[in-house]
């Protein structure tokens, strides 16, 4: 388009033009230049708008998804973890800034698709993985109560933010670690600076501003430029009836898992 506009301008210099014709040619050239400049941005918007319910609920393999990449061991506690490329680039910048301030950030959990989340959930559901030292299949026969206990810290498959490739757990999975010493230093740094790199903390302390959802998680951080879009998609399109395909899924509707857990996040993660 720029070639055509330039050709028109060159031709206009070779023959007399009326003021109206000059104005039309100038406008055409400007429009062509703006179209050429804004095309990449439009392409990015289209890509971000292409999220589906299948993506939202983790029905894909991050190892083969074009938007995902492996996390280098420099940034993680083990190999074989994945993040979205945009979230990973943002984390690497945050990691470097933290290191410059004497703070070490290490990813201990990243993307978990539906199948991986199902393994975690069902292990707790059937008692092969203890919760607070108890076999819930034996101590909580009521399915709703058992689900609510697991939901203190673990998501139902299909409802986890870890499906999205935007969310990470950093350094430790216990609240006590972040209350003192090195853990407190890390948490204070993240609280002060994570937003500068696009990260927010979805599971702040429960209270009037966040009455529902998971217990507080000081270790869980989310890349908001993308997770915000996915949260909105969940708000408008995800239904409890779509949370299915695992043991205990029948409790999703009575609990209201989408409204209370998927959407039960801090305000900073919904902006």
FIDREN-518390 format. One line per field, with one value per residue: residue number from 1; chain; x, y, z of N, C-alpha, C, O in turn. Coordinates in steps of 0.2 Angstrom, whole numbers. Atoms other than C-alpha are relative to their C-alpha. Last residue first. Layout:
// residues N
nr <- [NUM, ...]
kette <- [A, ...]
n_px <- [X, ...]
n_py <- [Y, ...]
n_pz <- [Z, ...]
ca_px <- [X, ...]
ca_py <- [Y, ...]
ca_pz <- [Z, ...]
c_px <- [X, ...]
c_py <- [Y, ...]
c_pz <- [Z, ...]
o_px <- [X, ...]
o_py <- [Y, ...]
o_pz <- [Z, ...]
// end
This chain:
// residues 271
nr <- [271, 270, 269, 268, 267, 266, 265, 264, 263, 262, 261, 260, 259, 258, 257, 256, 255, 254, 253, 252, 251, 250, 249, 248, 247, 246, 245, 244, 243, 242, 241, 240, 239, 238, 237, 236, 235, 234, 233, 232, 231, 230, 229, 228, 227, 226, 225, 224, 223, 222, 221, 220, 219, 218, 217, 216, 215, 214, 213, 212, 211, 210, 209, 208, 207, 206, 205, 204, 203, 202, 201, 200, 199, 198, 197, 196, 195, 194, 193, 192, 191, 190, 189, 188, 187, 186, 185, 184, 183, 182, 181, 180, 179, 178, 177, 176, 175, 174, 173, 172, 171, 170, 169, 168, 167, 166, 165, 164, 163, 162, 161, 160, 159, 158, 157, 156, 155, 154, 153, 152, 151, 150, 149, 148, 147, 146, 145, 144, 143, 142, 141, 140, 139, 138, 137, 136, 135, 134, 133, 132, 131, 130, 129, 128, 127, 126, 125, 124, 123, 122, 121, 120, 119, 118, 117, 116, 115, 114, 113, 112, 111, 110, 109, 108, 107, 106, 105, 104, 103, 102, 101, 100, 99, 98, 97, 96, 95, 94, 93, 92, 91, 90, 89, 88, 87, 86, 85, 84, 83, 82, 81, 80, 79, 78, 77, 76, 75, 74, 73, 72, 71, 70, 69, 68, 67, 66, 65, 64, 63, 62, 61, 60, 59, 58, 57, 56, 55, 54, 53, 52, 51, 50, 49, 48, 47, 46, 45, 44, 43, 42, 41, 40, 39, 38, 37, 36, 35, 34, 33, 32, 31, 30, 29, 28, 27, 26, 25, 24, 23, 22, 21, 20, 19, 18, 17, 16, 15, 14, 13, 12, 11, 10, 9, 8, 7, 6, 5, 4, 3, 2, 1]
kette <- [A, A, A, A, A, A, A, A, A, A, A, A, A, A, A, A, A, A, A, A, A, A, A, A, A, A, A, A, A, A, A, A, A, A, A, A, A, A, A, A, A, A, A, A, A, A, A, A, A, A, A, A, A, A, A, A, A, A, A, A, A, A, A, A, A, A, A, A, A, A, A, A, A, A, A, A, A, A, A, A, A, A, A, A, A, A, A, A, A, A, A, A, A, A, A, A, A, A, A, A, A, A, A, A, A, A, A, A, A, A, A, A, A, A, A, A, A, A, A, A, A, A, A, A, A, A, A, A, A, A, A, A, A, A, A, A, A, A, A, A, A, A, A, A, A, A, A, A, A, A, A, A, A, A, A, A, A, A, A, A, A, A, A, A, A, A, A, A, A, A, A, A, A, A, A, A, A, A, A, A, A, A, A, A, A, A, A, A, A, A, A, A, A, A, A, A, A, A, A, A, A, A, A, A, A, A, A, A, A, A, A, A, A, A, A, A, A, A, A, A, A, A, A, A, A, A, A, A, A, A, A, A, A, A, A, A, A, A, A, A, A, A, A, A, A, A, A, A, A, A, A, A, A, A, A, A, A, A, A, A, A, A, A, A, A, A, A, A, A, A, A]
n_px <- [0, 6, -1, -5, 2, -1, -7, -1, 0, -3, -7, -3, 1, -2, -7, -1, -5, 3, 6, -1, 1, 7, 3, 2, 3, -5, -5, 2, -5, -6, 1, -2, 6, -1, 2, 5, 6, 3, 4, 7, 4, 3, 4, 5, 5, 4, 2, 6, -2, 3, 0, 4, -5, -5, -6, -5, -4, -5, -6, 1, 3, -1, -1, 6, 3, 7, 4, -1, 3, 7, 1, 4, 3, 7, -1, -4, 5, 3, -2, -1, 5, 5, -2, 0, 7, 3, -3, 3, 7, 0, -7, -7, 2, 0, -6, -5, 0, 2, 7, 2, -5, -7, -1, -6, -1, -2, -6, 0, 1, -6, -4, -6, 1, 4, -2, 3, 5, -1, -6, -4, 0, -5, -6, -1, -3, -7, -5, -1, -4, 4, 4, 5, 2, 2, 5, 7, 3, 6, -2, -1, 1, 3, -4, -7, -4, 1, 7, 3, -4, 3, 7, -1, -4, 5, 4, -4, -2, 6, 6, 2, 5, 2, 5, 1, 6, -1, 7, 0, 6, -2, 1, -4, -7, 0, 0, -6, -6, 1, -1, -7, -3, 1, -4, -7, -1, 1, -6, 1, 4, 2, 6, 7, 1, -1, -3, 5, 6, -2, -2, -7, -3, -3, -7, -3, -1, -4, 4, 1, -6, -4, -7, -6, 1, -6, 0, 1, -6, -5, 2, 6, 0, 2, 7, 3, -3, 4, 7, -1, -2, 6, 4, -2, 2, 5, -2, -6, 2, 3, -6, -5, 4, 0, -7, -1, 4, -3, -6, 2, 3, -6, -4, 4, -1, 5, 5, 4, 6, -2, -5, 3, 4, -4, -3, 5, 1, -5, 0, 5, -2, -4, 4]
n_py <- [-7, -1, 5, -1, -5, -7, -3, -2, -7, -3, 2, -1, -7, -5, 0, -6, -4, -2, -5, -7, -5, -1, -6, -6, 2, 2, 5, 7, 3, 1, 6, 6, 2, 6, 6, -1, -4, 4, 6, -3, 0, 6, 1, -4, 3, 6, -2, -3, -5, 1, -6, 0, 2, -5, 3, -5, -3, 3, 3, 7, 5, 7, -1, -3, -5, 0, 2, -4, 3, 1, 6, -1, 5, 3, 5, -4, -4, 5, 0, -7, -5, 2, -2, -7, -2, 2, -5, -6, 0, -1, 2, -2, -4, -7, -2, -2, -6, -1, 1, 5, 2, -2, 0, 4, 0, -6, -2, -6, 2, 3, -5, -3, -6, -4, 0, 6, -2, 3, -2, -5, -7, 0, 1, -6, -4, 2, -2, -7, -2, -4, 4, -4, -5, 4, 5, -4, 3, 4, 6, -1, -7, -2, -5, 2, 2, 7, 2, -2, 3, 7, 0, -3, 4, 6, -3, 0, 7, 3, 1, 7, 3, -5, 3, 7, 3, 6, 2, 5, 5, 5, -2, -6, 2, 3, -5, -4, 4, -1, -6, 0, 3, -5, -5, 2, 0, -7, -3, -4, -6, -4, -4, 3, -1, 6, 5, 5, -4, -6, 2, 2, -5, 3, 2, 2, -6, -5, -6, -1, 2, -6, 2, 0, 6, 4, 6, -2, -3, 5, 4, 4, 5, 7, 1, 0, 6, 6, 0, 2, 7, 3, -1, 5, 7, 3, -1, 4, 7, 2, 0, 6, 6, 0, 1, 7, 4, 0, 4, 7, 2, 0, 7, 5, 0, -5, 3, -5, -4, 0, -5, -6, -2, -1, -7, -6, -1, -4, -7, -3, 0, -6, -6]
n_pz <- [4, 4, 5, 5, 5, -2, -1, -6, 0, 6, 0, -7, -3, 4, 1, 4, -4, -6, 0, 3, -6, -1, 4, -4, -6, -5, 3, 0, -4, 4, 4, -5, -4, -3, 4, 4, -3, -5, 4, 3, -6, -1, 5, -1, -4, 3, 6, 0, 5, 7, 3, 6, 5, 1, 3, 3, -6, -3, 4, 3, -5, 3, 7, 4, -5, 0, -6, -6, -6, 1, -4, -5, -4, 2, 5, 5, 4, 5, 7, 2, -1, 5, 7, 0, 1, 7, 5, -1, 3, 7, 4, -3, -6, 2, 3, -5, -3, -7, 0, -5, -5, -1, -7, -2, -7, -3, 2, 5, 6, 2, 3, -3, -4, 5, 7, 4, 4, 6, 4, -4, 3, 6, -3, -3, 6, 2, -5, 0, 6, 3, 5, 3, -5, -6, 2, 0, 6, -1, -3, -7, -1, -6, -2, 1, -6, -1, 0, -7, -5, -1, -3, -6, -4, -2, -6, -6, -2, -3, 4, -1, 4, 6, 3, -2, 1, 3, 2, 5, -1, -5, -7, -1, -1, -7, -5, 1, -3, -7, -2, 0, -6, -5, 1, -2, -7, -3, 1, 6, -1, 6, -1, 3, 8, 4, -4, -3, -3, -3, -7, -1, -5, -6, 0, -6, -4, 3, 2, 7, 3, 0, -2, 5, 5, 0, -4, -7, -2, -1, -6, 0, -5, 2, 0, -7, -3, 2, -3, -7, 0, 2, -7, -5, 2, -5, -6, 0, 1, -6, -5, 2, -1, -7, -2, 2, -5, -7, 1, 0, -6, -4, 2, -2, -8, -4, -4, -4, 3, 7, 1, -2, 6, 5, -1, 2, 8, 2, -2, 4, 7, 0, 0]
ca_px <- [-41, -46, -29, -28, -45, -40, -47, -63, -67, -61, -65, -82, -90, -83, -84, -102, -101, -118, -112, -95, -100, -103, -85, -80, -69, -64, -72, -82, -81, -91, -107, -100, -101, -87, -93, -93, -83, -71, -68, -65, -52, -44, -41, -34, -23, -15, -9, -10, 5, 0, 9, 6, 19, 9, -6, -21, -34, -44, -60, -73, -73, -60, -63, -72, -58, -47, -29, -23, -25, -23, -6, -1, 12, 14, 33, 31, 17, 30, 39, 33, 24, 37, 51, 41, 38, 56, 62, 49, 55, 73, 70, 52, 33, 36, 41, 26, 14, 20, 22, 40, 51, 38, 22, 18, 3, 2, 2, -17, -19, -11, -26, -36, -54, -53, -47, -54, -41, -30, -27, -43, -52, -47, -57, -72, -71, -72, -86, -96, -93, -98, -87, -74, -63, -61, -59, -51, -36, -28, -11, -17, -22, -15, -12, -19, -35, -47, -50, -32, -25, -40, -36, -17, -19, -34, -22, -10, -23, -31, -15, -2, 9, 21, 27, 43, 49, 64, 66, 82, 83, 99, 93, 101, 94, 76, 79, 85, 71, 58, 65, 65, 47, 41, 49, 41, 24, 25, 32, 18, 25, 32, 41, 51, 67, 68, 69, 66, 74, 91, 84, 77, 58, 51, 41, 22, 13, 15, 7, 17, 24, 9, -2, -20, -37, -32, -49, -46, -38, -53, -65, -56, -43, -43, -44, -26, -21, -33, -25, -7, -12, -20, -4, 6, -5, -4, 11, 6, -11, -5, 7, -7, -19, -6, -3, -22, -24, -10, -18, -35, -28, -18, -33, -44, -30, -31, -16, -4, 6, 23, 22, 6, 13, 26, 13, 3, 18, 21, 4, 5, 21, 14, 0]
ca_py <- [-24, -41, -46, -31, -34, -50, -66, -76, -77, -95, -99, -92, -88, -103, -116, -113, -126, -134, -133, -140, -155, -167, -165, -176, -188, -180, -176, -160, -142, -136, -137, -124, -112, -102, -89, -71, -72, -85, -75, -60, -71, -75, -57, -53, -68, -61, -43, -50, -62, -71, -74, -87, -88, -78, -89, -84, -98, -101, -93, -82, -66, -56, -37, -41, -53, -67, -63, -61, -75, -67, -59, -48, -48, -36, -32, -16, -25, -37, -23, -18, -34, -45, -37, -39, -57, -61, -52, -62, -78, -74, -72, -72, -73, -80, -97, -98, -97, -113, -117, -111, -102, -95, -102, -97, -91, -86, -102, -103, -120, -114, -103, -118, -122, -136, -148, -143, -131, -135, -124, -123, -132, -149, -146, -139, -155, -166, -156, -157, -176, -181, -196, -184, -194, -210, -202, -187, -198, -186, -178, -161, -168, -185, -191, -208, -203, -204, -185, -180, -191, -186, -168, -169, -181, -171, -155, -165, -170, -152, -144, -138, -123, -116, -123, -121, -105, -97, -79, -74, -57, -47, -31, -35, -52, -45, -35, -50, -61, -47, -47, -66, -66, -54, -65, -80, -72, -67, -85, -94, -105, -123, -134, -149, -145, -142, -129, -115, -99, -105, -122, -114, -113, -122, -112, -109, -99, -113, -127, -143, -145, -135, -149, -144, -145, -133, -126, -109, -116, -127, -113, -103, -89, -81, -63, -63, -68, -55, -41, -46, -45, -28, -22, -29, -20, -3, 4, -2, 5, 21, 23, 19, 31, 45, 42, 42, 58, 66, 60, 67, 84, 86, 81, 95, 108, 104, 95, 99, 85, 76, 79, 70, 55, 54, 56, 42, 31, 34, 29, 13, 8, 12, 0]
ca_pz <- [180, 187, 195, 205, 212, 220, 215, 217, 199, 196, 215, 220, 203, 194, 208, 213, 227, 221, 203, 205, 217, 202, 197, 212, 202, 185, 168, 172, 175, 160, 170, 182, 167, 158, 146, 153, 169, 162, 147, 159, 169, 152, 148, 165, 163, 148, 154, 172, 172, 188, 205, 218, 232, 245, 243, 253, 255, 239, 234, 242, 253, 243, 246, 263, 269, 262, 261, 243, 230, 213, 216, 201, 188, 174, 176, 186, 196, 203, 212, 229, 233, 225, 235, 251, 247, 243, 259, 269, 262, 266, 284, 290, 285, 268, 273, 285, 271, 263, 245, 242, 229, 217, 211, 193, 183, 165, 156, 156, 165, 181, 183, 188, 184, 171, 184, 201, 210, 225, 240, 251, 237, 243, 259, 249, 238, 254, 261, 245, 243, 261, 265, 273, 285, 274, 257, 265, 270, 283, 286, 282, 265, 261, 244, 240, 248, 233, 232, 236, 222, 211, 212, 208, 194, 187, 188, 177, 164, 163, 160, 173, 168, 181, 198, 207, 199, 207, 212, 221, 229, 231, 223, 206, 207, 209, 193, 183, 189, 184, 167, 166, 172, 158, 145, 153, 153, 135, 130, 139, 152, 153, 165, 160, 170, 189, 202, 190, 183, 178, 174, 158, 157, 141, 129, 125, 112, 99, 109, 108, 126, 133, 128, 127, 136, 150, 154, 147, 131, 128, 132, 118, 117, 100, 106, 111, 93, 86, 97, 91, 73, 75, 84, 69, 56, 65, 55, 38, 40, 46, 31, 19, 27, 26, 8, 4, 14, 4, -13, -8, -3, -19, -29, -20, -22, -41, -49, -63, -69, -65, -46, -44, -53, -39, -26, -34, -35, -16, -12, -22, -14, 4, 0]
c_px <- [1, 0, -6, 1, 6, -1, 0, 7, 1, 0, 3, 8, 4, -1, 2, 7, 0, 5, -3, -6, 1, -1, -7, -2, -2, -5, 5, 6, -1, 6, 6, -1, 3, -6, 1, -2, -6, -7, -3, -3, -7, -5, -4, -5, -6, -5, -4, -2, -7, 2, -2, 0, -3, 5, 5, 6, 5, 3, 5, 7, 0, -3, 1, 1, -6, -3, -7, -4, 3, -3, -7, -1, -4, -2, -6, 1, 4, -5, -3, 2, 1, -6, -5, 3, -1, -7, -2, 3, -3, -7, -1, 6, 7, -1, 1, 7, 5, 0, -3, -8, -3, 3, 7, 0, 6, 2, 3, 8, 2, -1, 6, 3, 6, -2, -5, 3, -3, -7, 0, 6, 3, 1, 6, 7, 2, 3, 7, 5, 1, 4, -5, -4, -5, -3, -3, -5, -7, -2, -6, 1, 0, -1, -3, 5, 7, 5, 0, -7, -2, 4, -2, -7, 0, 4, -5, -4, 4, 2, -5, -7, -2, -7, -3, -6, -1, -7, 1, -7, 0, -5, 1, -1, 4, 7, 0, 0, 6, 5, -1, 2, 8, 3, -1, 5, 7, 1, -1, 6, -1, -4, -1, -6, -7, -1, 1, 4, -5, -5, 2, 1, 7, 4, 2, 8, 4, 1, 5, -4, 0, 7, 4, 6, 5, 0, 5, 0, -1, 6, 5, -1, -7, 0, -2, -7, -3, 3, -4, -7, 0, 1, -7, -4, 3, -1, -4, 3, 6, -2, -3, 5, 4, -4, 0, 7, 1, -3, 4, 6, -1, -2, 6, 4, -4, 2, -4, -6, -3, -6, 2, 5, -3, -3, 5, 3, -5, 0, 5, -1, -5, 3, 4]
c_py <- [-1, 6, 0, -5, 2, 5, 7, 2, 3, 8, 3, -1, 1, 7, 6, 2, 7, 5, 2, 5, 7, 5, 2, 6, 6, -2, -3, -5, -7, -3, -2, -7, -6, -2, -7, -7, 0, 3, -5, -5, 3, 0, -7, -2, 4, -3, -6, 2, 3, 6, -1, 6, 0, -2, 5, -4, 5, 4, -4, -2, -7, -5, -7, 1, 3, 5, 1, -3, 4, -2, -1, -6, 2, -5, -4, -5, 3, 3, -4, 0, 7, 5, -1, 3, 7, 3, -1, 5, 7, 0, 2, -1, 2, 5, 7, 2, 2, 8, 0, 0, -5, -2, 1, 0, -5, 0, 6, 1, 5, -3, -2, 5, 4, 7, 4, 0, -7, 1, -3, 2, 5, 7, 1, 0, 7, 5, -2, 2, 8, 3, 5, -4, 5, 5, -4, -5, 3, -3, -5, -6, 2, 8, 3, 5, -2, -2, -8, -2, 2, -4, -6, -1, 2, -5, -6, 3, 0, -7, -4, 0, -7, -3, 5, -3, -7, -3, -7, -3, -5, -5, -5, 3, 6, -2, -2, 6, 4, -4, 2, 8, 1, -2, 5, 6, -2, 0, 7, 4, 3, 7, 5, 4, -3, 1, -7, -5, -5, 3, 6, -1, -3, 5, -3, -2, -2, 6, 6, 6, 1, -1, 5, -2, 1, -6, -5, -6, 2, 2, -5, -3, -3, -5, -7, -1, 0, -6, -6, 0, -3, -8, -4, 0, -5, -7, -4, 0, -5, -7, -2, -1, -6, -6, -1, -3, -7, -4, 0, -5, -8, -3, -1, -7, -6, -1, 6, -3, 4, 4, 1, 6, 7, 2, 2, 6, 5, 1, 4, 7, 4, 1, 6]
c_pz <- [-7, -4, -5, -5, -5, -5, 2, 1, 7, 1, -7, -1, 6, 3, -5, -2, -4, 4, 7, 0, -3, 5, 1, -4, 4, 6, 5, -2, 1, 4, -4, -4, 5, 5, 4, -3, -5, 3, 5, -5, -3, 6, 1, -6, 2, 5, -4, -7, -2, -4, -7, -4, -7, -6, -2, -2, -3, 6, 5, -3, -2, 5, -3, -7, -4, 5, -1, 6, 6, 7, 1, 5, 6, 4, -2, -6, -6, -5, -6, -7, -2, 1, -5, -6, 0, 0, -7, -4, 1, -4, -7, -4, 4, 5, -1, -3, 4, 2, 7, 0, 6, 7, 1, 8, 2, 7, 2, -2, -6, -7, -3, -5, 2, 3, -4, -7, -3, -4, -7, -4, 4, -3, -5, 3, 3, -6, -2, 5, 0, -6, -4, -5, -2, 5, 6, -3, -1, -7, 0, 4, 7, 0, 6, 1, -1, 6, 2, 1, 7, 5, 2, 4, 7, 4, 2, 6, 7, 3, 3, -4, 2, -3, -5, -3, 2, -1, -4, -1, -6, 1, 5, 7, 2, 2, 7, 5, 0, 4, 7, 1, 0, 7, 6, -1, 2, 7, 3, -1, -7, 2, -5, 2, -1, -7, -3, 4, 4, 4, 4, 8, 1, 5, 7, -1, 7, 4, -2, -2, -8, -4, 0, 3, -6, -4, 0, 5, 8, 3, 1, 7, 0, 5, -2, 0, 7, 3, -3, 4, 7, 1, -1, 6, 6, -1, 5, 7, 1, 0, 7, 5, -1, 3, 7, 3, -2, 5, 7, 0, 1, 7, 5, -1, 2, 7, 3, 4, 5, -4, -8, -2, 1, -6, -5, 1, -1, -8, -2, 2, -4, -7, 0]
o_px <- [1, -5, -6, 4, 5, -1, -5, 11, 1, 5, 9, 11, 7, 4, 8, 10, 1, 3, -4, -5, 0, -7, -9, -4, 2, -11, 11, 11, -5, 10, 6, 3, 7, -8, -2, -8, -12, -12, -9, -9, -12, -10, -10, -11, -12, -11, -8, -8, -10, 2, -1, -3, 1, 9, 5, 8, 7, 2, 3, 11, -1, 1, 0, -3, -9, -1, -10, -7, 7, -9, -11, 1, -2, -8, -6, 3, 1, -4, -2, 1, -3, -8, -7, 0, -5, -8, -3, 0, -7, -8, -3, 5, 7, -2, 6, 10, 8, 4, -9, -11, 1, 0, 11, -3, 7, 4, 8, 8, 4, 4, 9, 4, 6, -4, -11, 5, 0, -12, 5, 8, 4, 6, 11, 11, 7, 9, 12, 9, 7, 9, -7, -3, -9, -8, -9, -11, -11, -1, -6, -2, -5, 3, -9, 11, 11, 5, -4, -9, -3, 2, -4, -7, -1, 1, -7, -3, 3, 0, -4, -11, 2, -12, -3, -7, 4, -11, 5, -10, 0, -5, -1, 3, 9, 10, 3, 5, 10, 8, 4, 7, 11, 6, 4, 9, 10, 4, 4, 9, 2, -7, 4, -11, -10, -4, 4, 10, -9, -4, 2, -2, 8, 6, -1, 10, 5, 7, 10, -5, 5, 10, 6, 7, 3, 3, 5, 2, 3, 9, 7, 3, -12, -1, -8, -10, -5, -1, -8, -9, -2, -4, -9, -5, -1, -4, -1, 6, 6, -1, 0, 6, 4, -1, 4, 8, 2, 0, 7, 6, 0, 2, 7, 4, -1, 4, -1, -9, -3, -5, 5, 3, -3, -1, 5, 1, -4, 2, 4, -2, -3, 4, 2]
o_py <- [4, 7, -4, -3, 3, 3, 10, -1, 9, 11, 6, 2, 6, 10, 9, 7, 12, 9, 8, 10, 12, 8, 7, 11, 10, 0, -5, -2, -8, -6, -8, -11, -9, 3, -12, -8, -1, -1, -7, -6, 1, -4, -8, -2, 1, -4, -4, 2, 1, 12, -6, 11, -1, 3, 9, -9, 4, 10, -5, 2, -12, -9, -7, 1, 0, 6, 6, -7, 1, 0, 2, -12, 8, -8, -9, -2, 5, 2, -3, 5, 10, 8, 4, 8, 10, 6, 4, 10, 9, 4, 7, -5, 7, 11, 10, 6, 8, 11, -2, 5, -9, 0, -2, 5, -10, 5, 9, 5, 3, -4, 0, 4, 9, 11, 3, 6, -12, 1, -1, 8, 11, 9, 4, 5, 10, 7, 2, 6, 10, 7, 3, -3, 8, 4, -6, -4, 0, 1, -10, -7, -1, 11, 6, 4, -3, -8, -9, -4, -2, -8, -8, -3, -2, -7, -6, 0, -4, -9, -6, 3, -11, -4, 11, -9, -11, -4, -7, -5, -4, -8, -5, 7, 6, 0, 2, 8, 4, -1, 5, 8, 3, 2, 8, 7, 1, 4, 10, 6, 1, 7, 6, 2, -5, 6, -11, -5, -2, 7, 6, 2, -9, 10, -3, -4, 2, 10, 7, 7, 2, 3, 7, -3, 1, -11, -11, -5, 0, -1, -7, -3, 0, -11, -9, -4, -6, -10, -9, -5, -8, -11, -7, -5, -9, -10, -7, -5, -10, -11, -6, -7, -11, -10, -6, -8, -11, -8, -5, -10, -11, -7, -6, -11, -10, -6, 11, -8, 3, 5, 6, 11, 11, 7, 7, 11, 9, 6, 10, 11, 8, 7, 11]
o_pz <- [-11, -8, -9, -10, -11, -11, 2, 5, 8, -1, -6, 3, 7, 3, -3, 0, -1, 8, 8, 2, 1, 6, 0, -1, 6, 7, 4, -4, 6, 1, -6, -2, 3, 9, 2, -6, -3, 4, 3, -5, -1, 6, -1, -5, 3, 2, -9, -9, -7, -3, -10, -1, -12, -8, -7, 1, -9, 6, 10, -4, 2, 8, -10, -11, -9, 10, -4, 5, 10, 9, 4, 2, 9, 3, -6, -11, -11, -11, -12, -10, -5, -4, -9, -9, -4, -5, -10, -7, -4, -8, -10, -9, 8, 4, -1, 0, 4, 1, 8, -3, 8, 12, -3, 11, 0, 10, 0, -7, -11, -11, -8, -11, 6, 0, -4, -9, -4, -2, -11, -4, 2, -4, -4, 3, 1, -6, -1, 3, -2, -5, -9, -11, 2, 8, 5, -1, 3, -12, 4, 9, 11, -3, 5, 2, 4, 8, 7, 7, 12, 9, 8, 10, 12, 9, 8, 11, 11, 9, 9, -3, 2, 1, -4, -2, 0, 4, -8, 4, -11, 6, 11, 10, 6, 7, 11, 9, 5, 9, 10, 5, 5, 10, 8, 3, 7, 10, 5, 3, -12, 7, -9, 2, 3, -9, 0, 4, 7, 9, 10, 12, 3, 2, 12, -6, 11, 4, 1, -8, -11, -7, -6, 9, -11, -3, 2, 11, 12, 7, 7, 12, -2, 4, -1, 5, 9, 5, 2, 8, 9, 3, 3, 9, 8, 3, 10, 9, 4, 5, 10, 7, 4, 8, 10, 5, 3, 9, 9, 3, 5, 10, 7, 3, 7, 9, 5, 1, 11, -10, -10, -3, -4, -10, -7, -2, -6, -10, -4, -3, -8, -10, -3]
// end
